[in-house]
Amino acid sequence: MKIDVEEARIFVRPGVTDMRKHINGLAAIVEGTMKESPFTGNIFLFANRQKTVLKVVYWDRNGFCLWLKRLEKDRFPWPDDEAEAREITKDEVAMLMKGIDFWHEHRELRYSTVL
C-alpha cells in the first residue's frame, strides 16, 4: 500500500503526542484538537516526547491506516508549539524523514528601500 501524497494534504500536530494512542485516539485528536476531518484522506503526523517515534494516520477508502517509524538513533525535527504548526508539503515530509530541520529555515526577507 502506498500513500497518495499528490492528492492528500499533510498536517503536523506540533508538540508531544502520547504514543500509546492508536487509530481511534489519534483520529479523535485530528477531529478535536486539530479541527480537521480524519475521513478526508489527508495525512496527519504525530511525534512522541523524545521525537524518536513518528506516527502517520490517514483514511484509505474504507478504513484508517496507521504507520509508525521509530528512529534507533537521532531525532526528528519537530515543532514544539501551536504557532509552528502548519500544513506541510510532500517535499518537507521527505526532509523531515531525512532529519532536515525546515521548521527553522532562513526566512525570505523583503525590503522596500535601501536607505
Secondary structure, DSSP 4 states (H G I P E B T S, - for coil): ----TTT--EEE--S---TT--HHHHHHHHHHTS---TTSS-EEEEE-TTS-EEEEEEEETTEEEEEEEE-SSS------SGGG--EE-HHHHHHHHHT--GGGPPPPP--S---
